[in-house]
Amino acid sequence: MKNIIISDITLREAEQENAAKLSFKEKVEISKLLEKLQVDIIETGYVGTLPADSVFVKMLASTLEYSTLCVPVTLSKELIDEAWAALSKAKKPRLNLIVPTSTVGMEYIYQMKAEKMLPLAEELTAHAVSLCNDVEFTAEDAVRSEPQFLAAVLKAAVRAGAKTITLCDSVGEILPDELTAFVSSIKKSVPELSDVTLSFQFKDAIGLASASALCAIQNGVGQLKVSSGTGSDTLSLKELLTVLTTRSEALGISTGINTTSLQRTCAGLAALTGSVEGGRKTVSDKKISVSSAPVLPDDADIDKLSSYISSIGYDISDDDTERIFAQYIDIARSKRVVADDIEALIAETAGQAPPTYHLKNYVINSGSAIAATAYVEFVKDGKVSVALSAGDGPIDAAFKAAEQIFGTKYELEDFQIHAVTGGREATGDAIVKLRHDGKLYSGRGVSADIVGAGIRAYLSAVNKIVYEA
């Protein structure tokens, strides 16, 4: 099995994009979560902008045990020295010299031509190596760089002692086959790369970062730069690990990540970085309410309702629209109609079909000291099918068990759970939205417990998909 090194740049991105939003304490909590996840490398923000930057790095240097602590540096000996002063006591220190290598990057950021950038990059790489035994050289916007200059600067970095070379797709539009050709060309032009760890950093502008990452691994890339923060367009740690875990045996690859706590840890990181998590929605993306504000005016007619339903991704028949509108009018007489109400009406009314699958039994085991497991029994045409699965929480385990029976993994667009009644014995009302062949299907389930409600809602959506197949 080939081990892939995971380098997380959440903190670096947080400084660059959300500096005013993350407190010192929040940065510390993010670092703790990444260390608990056993991420190989945790990269901080730059040192030197504020005194607190240096204090933060020094604090991490004294506390991190498993993860390498990496500090990015720019083309300045003074800033490299400041970063090393803060980093030097770390158990596993690394300096990452970030250099723009495209023509537009060099001229825009440093107002410098290639002939001046090349010797400066080699000189500063050598200076960083004189301080730190582990130096990474990052070629920003490498994909759009002039091939001859890129080859020359990478050779210079390896010659100066860099142990890791990171290439960046800074725009995020490279296709998997283009990535394969690019890496092959670079390795041919710079045979010295066989003596170092080749790394890649992807943006995910067109949603192909994970696919490109797999191509990179198959072409000799040994490290991937990821982000577990929210709102980031960098390759998602959670999405990448989901792919790698699913296909690890077939691909012959592994990571040192503690995937048993992946969902929970990523949810904690999402809460700290304060936006909607990037990538596909998962079971952990539970929402108590879609919106508490009215979505339609009081005098809305059926055409406005139909337009709203289309705007949130549903394609339903005219008959279903009429039935939903009749119920909408009834609700509007007594209260302001909000998004949750419309979602529930769609799930309960639209695309109703004779159920192919029926829920017979389910058993859930979950607790703080054990992994959640779910055993489910579904009936189809009088035949009982059973499945057992583990998951990151009881809902996740139940959905994975259901997928085993269906033999298909449906894309989970959304999962909501609400309490219909109050008190300790409140009834749960769940809505599940699944996407299949580009179309959205919604199911609703009610039960005395939230897991049962979730399973029934999932089953309701799947029955609609199966009926239309």
C-alpha positions in Angstrom: 0.0 0.0 0.0 1.3 3.5 -0.9 0.9 6.0 1.9 -0.3 9.5 0.8 0.8 12.4 3.0 -2.1 14.8 3.8 -1.1 18.5 4.4 -4.0 20.6 5.7 -3.9 24.4 4.9 -7.1 25.4 6.7 -5.3 27.8 9.0 -3.4 29.4 6.2 -6.6 29.9 4.2 -8.4 31.2 7.3 -5.8 33.9 7.8 -5.9 35.0 4.2 -9.7 34.9 3.8 -11.3 35.2 7.2 -8.6 36.9 9.4 -11.2 39.0 11.2 -13.4 36.0 12.0 -11.1 33.6 13.7 -9.9 34.3 17.2 -6.7 32.9 18.7 -8.8 30.4 20.7 -10.6 29.2 17.5 -7.3 28.7 15.7 -6.1 26.6 18.7 -9.3 24.5 18.6 -8.9 23.9 14.8 -5.3 22.7 15.4 -6.4 20.4 18.2 -9.1 18.8 15.9 -6.6 18.4 13.1 -4.1 16.7 15.4 -6.8 14.4 16.7 -7.6 13.5 13.2 -3.9 12.6 12.7 -3.4 14.9 9.8 0.2 14.5 8.7 1.0 18.2 8.3 -0.8 21.3 9.8 0.1 24.5 8.0 -0.5 27.8 9.8 -0.8 31.3 8.4 2.2 33.5 7.8 4.3 34.8 10.7 5.2 38.5 10.9 1.9 40.3 10.2 0.9 40.5 13.9 2.7 39.6 17.2 -0.1 37.0 17.9 1.0 35.1 14.8 4.4 34.3 16.3 2.8 33.5 19.7 0.3 31.1 18.0 3.1 29.2 16.2 5.2 29.0 19.3 2.2 27.6 21.2 1.6 24.9 18.6 5.3 24.1 18.4 5.1 23.1 22.1 1.9 21.1 21.9 1.7 19.2 18.6 2.9 15.6 19.0 1.8 13.7 15.9 1.5 16.3 13.1 4.3 18.2 11.4 3.9 21.9 12.0 4.5 23.9 8.8 4.8 27.6 8.5 4.6 29.3 5.0 7.2 31.9 4.1 7.6 34.4 1.2 10.6 35.7 -0.7 12.2 37.5 2.3 15.1 36.3 4.4 13.9 38.4 7.3 10.4 36.8 7.3 12.0 33.3 6.9 14.1 34.1 10.0 11.0 35.3 12.0 9.1 32.2 11.0 11.9 29.9 12.1 12.3 31.7 15.4 8.7 30.8 16.2 8.8 27.3 14.7 12.2 26.1 15.8 11.0 24.3 19.0 8.5 22.1 17.2 8.9 18.4 17.4 8.4 18.2 13.6 9.1 21.6 12.0 8.7 22.5 8.3 9.1 25.7 6.3 7.1 26.1 3.1 8.6 28.7 0.7 5.8 29.8 -1.6 6.9 31.3 -4.9 4.8 32.5 -7.8 6.0 30.8 -11.0 3.6 32.0 -13.7 4.4 35.2 -15.5 1.4 37.0 -14.2 2.0 35.9 -10.6 5.7 37.0 -10.6 4.9 40.4 -12.2 1.8 41.1 -10.2 3.0 40.0 -6.7 6.7 40.9 -6.8 7.0 43.0 -10.0 9.8 40.6 -11.0 10.9 38.9 -14.2 11.8 35.3 -14.5 15.5 35.9 -14.8 15.6 37.6 -11.4 13.1 35.2 -9.7 15.1 32.1 -10.5 18.3 32.9 -8.6 16.3 34.5 -5.7 14.2 31.4 -5.3 17.2 29.2 -5.1 19.0 31.5 -2.7 16.0 31.6 -0.3 15.4 27.9 -0.5 19.0 27.3 0.5 18.6 29.8 3.4 15.5 28.0 4.6 17.3 24.7 4.4 20.2 26.1 6.5 17.7 26.7 9.3 15.2 23.8 8.9 15.9 20.3 7.8 12.5 19.9 6.3 11.7 22.5 3.6 8.9 22.5 1.1 9.0 24.5 -2.1 5.6 25.6 -3.5 5.2 26.7 -7.1 2.1 28.8 -7.2 0.1 28.7 -10.4 2.4 26.0 -11.7 -0.1 24.7 -14.2 -0.1 28.1 -16.0 3.6 28.7 -15.8 6.0 28.6 -18.7 7.2 25.0 -18.9 10.9 25.9 -19.3 11.0 28.3 -16.4 9.0 26.0 -14.2 11.4 23.2 -14.9 14.4 25.5 -14.1 13.0 26.8 -10.8 12.1 23.3 -9.6 15.6 22.0 -10.4 17.0 24.9 -8.5 14.8 24.2 -5.5 15.8 20.5 -5.4 19.4 21.5 -5.8 19.1 23.9 -2.9 17.8 21.1 -0.6 14.0 21.2 -0.7 12.6 17.8 0.2 9.0 18.4 -1.0 7.9 20.1 -4.2 4.3 21.3 -4.4 2.7 22.2 -7.7 -0.5 24.3 -7.7 -3.5 24.4 -9.9 -4.4 27.9 -8.6 -7.3 28.4 -11.0 -8.9 25.0 -10.4 -9.9 24.2 -14.0 -7.5 21.4 -14.8 -9.1 18.2 -16.0 -7.9 14.7 -14.9 -6.4 13.8 -18.3 -4.7 17.2 -18.5 -3.3 16.7 -15.0 -1.8 13.3 -16.0 -0.1 14.9 -19.0 1.1 17.8 -16.9 2.7 15.7 -14.2 4.2 13.3 -16.8 5.8 16.3 -18.6 7.2 17.8 -15.4 8.7 14.5 -14.3 10.3 14.1 -17.7 11.7 17.7 -17.7 12.9 17.5 -14.0 14.2 13.9 -13.3 15.4 15.3 -10.0 11.8 15.1 -8.7 12.4 11.3 -8.2 14.6 12.2 -5.2 11.9 14.3 -3.4 8.2 14.1 -2.4 6.0 15.4 -5.2 3.0 17.3 -3.9 -0.1 18.9 -5.5 -2.5 21.6 -4.4 -5.9 21.7 -6.2 -8.6 24.3 -6.4 -12.1 22.8 -7.0 -13.7 25.4 -9.3 -15.3 22.8 -11.6 -15.8 20.0 -9.1 -13.1 17.7 -10.4 -10.4 18.2 -7.7 -11.0 14.8 -6.2 -10.8 13.0 -9.6 -7.7 15.0 -10.5 -6.2 14.1 -7.1 -6.6 10.4 -7.8 -4.9 10.8 -11.2 -2.1 12.7 -9.4 -1.6 9.8 -7.0 -1.5 7.3 -9.8 1.2 9.4 -11.5 3.5 9.5 -8.5 2.3 12.4 -6.4 2.9 11.5 -2.7 1.4 14.5 -0.9 -1.9 16.4 -1.3 -2.7 19.8 0.1 -6.2 20.0 1.4 -8.5 22.2 3.4 -10.9 21.1 6.1 -12.3 24.6 6.5 -15.6 25.8 5.2 -16.3 28.0 2.3 -12.9 26.9 0.8 -12.5 26.0 -2.9 -9.4 24.0 -2.1 -9.6 20.2 -2.4 -11.8 19.1 0.5 -10.1 16.9 3.1 -13.5 15.2 3.9 -14.4 14.6 0.3 -10.9 13.3 -0.6 -10.8 10.9 2.3 -14.2 9.6 1.5 -13.0 8.7 -2.0 -9.7 7.3 -0.8 -11.3 5.2 1.9 -13.9 3.8 -0.5 -11.4 2.9 -3.1 -8.2 2.3 -1.0 -7.9 -1.4 -1.7 -8.5 -1.0 -5.5 -6.0 1.9 -5.7 -3.5 0.4 -3.3 -3.2 3.6 -1.2 -3.6 4.5 2.4 -3.4 7.6 4.7 -2.6 8.0 8.3 -5.9 9.8 9.0 -8.1 8.6 11.8 -11.3 8.2 9.6 -13.4 6.9 12.5 -13.9 10.4 13.7 -13.8 12.1 10.3 -17.5 13.2 10.1 -17.6 14.5 13.7 -14.3 16.3 13.4 -15.2 18.0 10.1 -18.5 19.1 11.6 -16.5 20.7 14.4 -14.2 22.4 11.9 -17.2 23.6 10.0 -18.6 25.2 13.2 -15.3 26.9 14.0 -14.7 28.3 10.5 -18.3 29.5 10.3 -19.7 28.8 6.9 -21.5 26.1 4.9 -19.2 23.1 4.4 -17.9 22.7 0.9 -18.4 19.6 -1.1 -21.4 17.3 -1.2 -23.8 17.4 1.6 -23.7 14.4 4.0 -25.8 13.1 6.8 -23.9 15.3 9.2 -25.2 18.4 7.5 -28.4 18.4 9.5 -30.5 21.5 9.4 -33.1 22.4 12.0 -34.8 24.8 9.7 -34.4 25.8 6.1 -35.7 29.3 6.7 -37.9 31.0 9.2 -38.8 33.8 6.9 -41.9 33.7 4.5 -40.9 32.5 1.1 -44.0 33.7 -0.8 -46.2 36.8 -0.5 -49.6 36.5 1.2 -51.4 36.8 -2.2 -49.3 34.2 -4.0 -51.0 32.3 -6.7 -50.3 28.8 -8.1 -47.9 30.2 -10.7 -45.7 31.9 -8.1 -45.8 28.7 -6.0 -44.8 26.6 -9.1 -41.9 29.0 -9.8 -40.7 28.8 -6.2 -40.8 25.0 -6.3 -38.7 25.0 -9.5 -36.3 27.5 -8.0 -35.4 25.1 -5.2 -34.7 22.2 -7.6 -37.9 20.2 -7.9 -39.5 19.1 -11.2 -43.1 18.0 -10.3 -46.2 17.5 -12.2 -49.1 20.0 -12.6 -51.4 17.7 -10.6 -48.9 17.6 -7.7 -48.5 21.4 -7.9 -52.3 21.8 -7.7 -52.5 19.5 -4.6 -49.6 21.3 -2.9 -51.2 24.7 -3.7 -54.5 23.6 -2.1 -52.6 22.6 1.1 -50.6 25.8 0.9 -53.7 27.9 0.9 -55.0 26.0 3.9 -51.8 26.6 5.9 -51.6 30.2 4.9 -55.0 30.9 6.5 -53.6 30.3 10.0 -49.8 31.1 9.7 -47.1 32.6 7.6 -45.8 29.9 5.2 -42.0 29.3 5.4 -39.6 27.2 3.4 -39.9 24.3 5.8 -43.7 24.1 5.1 -43.2 24.0 1.4 -40.5 21.3 1.7 -42.8 19.2 3.9 -45.7 19.5 1.4 -43.5 18.5 -1.5 -42.1 15.5 0.4 -45.6 14.4 1.5 -47.5 15.1 -1.7 -45.4 15.1 -4.8 -44.6 12.0 -6.8 -46.4 9.6 -4.5 -45.9 6.1 -5.6 -46.8 2.5 -4.5 -43.9 1.6 -2.1 -41.5 -0.9 -3.5 -39.7 -1.3 -0.2 -41.2 -1.5 3.3 -39.5 -1.0 6.6 -39.9 -4.1 8.8 -37.4 -3.7 11.6 -34.3 -1.7 12.6 -31.9 -1.9 15.5 -29.4 0.9 16.4 -26.4 0.7 18.7 -24.6 3.9 19.5 -22.7 5.5 22.4 -19.7 7.5 23.4 -17.4 4.5 23.7 -18.6 2.5 20.6 -19.0 3.2 16.9 -22.6 3.6 15.8 -24.0 0.5 14.0 -27.4 -0.1 12.3 -29.2 -3.3 11.4 -32.2 -2.8 9.1 -34.8 -5.2 7.5 -36.6 -4.1 4.4 -39.3 -6.1 2.6 -39.7 -6.1 -1.2 -42.2 -8.4 -3.0 -42.6 -10.4 0.2 -38.9 -11.1 0.5 -37.0 -9.7 3.5 -33.5 -8.2 2.9 -31.2 -7.4 5.8 -28.0 -5.3 6.2 -25.6 -4.3 8.9 -23.4 -1.2 8.7 -21.3 1.1 10.9 -21.3 4.8 10.4 -20.4 8.2 11.9 -23.6 8.4 14.0 -26.8 6.3 14.0 -28.4 8.1 11.0 -25.3 7.7 8.9 -25.1 4.0 9.9 -28.8 3.5 9.0 -28.5 5.1 5.6 -25.4 3.1 4.8 -27.2 -0.1 5.7 -30.1 0.9 3.5 -27.6 1.5 0.6 -26.4 -2.1 1.0 -29.9 -3.4 0.4 -30.6 -1.0 -2.5 -27.2 -1.8 -4.1 -27.0 1.9 -5.0 -25.5 4.9 -3.3 -27.8 7.9 -3.9 -26.5 11.5 -3.6 -27.9 12.9 -0.3 -28.8 16.5 -1.1 -30.3 17.4 2.3 -31.5 15.9 5.6 -33.7 17.7 8.1 -35.2 16.7 11.4 -37.9 18.5 13.4 -39.7 17.8 16.6 -43.4 17.6 15.9 -44.4 17.6 19.6 -42.7 18.9 22.7 -41.3 17.2 25.7 -38.9 14.2 26.3 -41.1 11.9 24.1 -41.3 14.3 21.1 -42.2 12.8 17.7 -39.6 13.2 15.0 -40.5 14.5 11.6 -37.7 14.0 9.0 -37.3 15.1 5.4 -34.7 13.5 3.1 -33.8 14.9 -0.3 -31.9 12.6 -2.8 -30.6 13.5 -6.2 -30.7 10.8 -8.9 -29.9 11.4 -12.6 -30.0 15.1 -12.0 -33.5 15.1 -10.5 -34.4 15.8 -6.9 -36.6 13.4 -4.9 -38.0 14.2 -1.4 -39.3 11.8 1.2 -40.9 12.4 4.6 -41.0 10.1 7.6 -42.5 10.4 11.1 -41.6 8.3 14.0 -41.3 8.3 17.8 -37.5 8.6 17.4 -35.4 10.5 15.0 -33.6 7.5 13.5 -36.9 5.8 12.6 -38.1 9.1 11.1 -34.9 9.4 9.1 -35.1 5.8 7.8 -38.7 6.2 6.8 -38.0 9.5 5.0 -35.0 7.9 3.1 -37.2 5.0 2.1 -39.9 7.2 0.9 -37.5 9.1 -1.4 -36.0 5.9 -2.7 -39.4 4.4 -3.4 -40.2 7.4 -5.7 -36.9 6.9 -7.5 -37.5 3.2 -8.0 -41.1 3.8 -9.2 -39.9 6.2 -11.9 -37.0 3.9 -13.0 
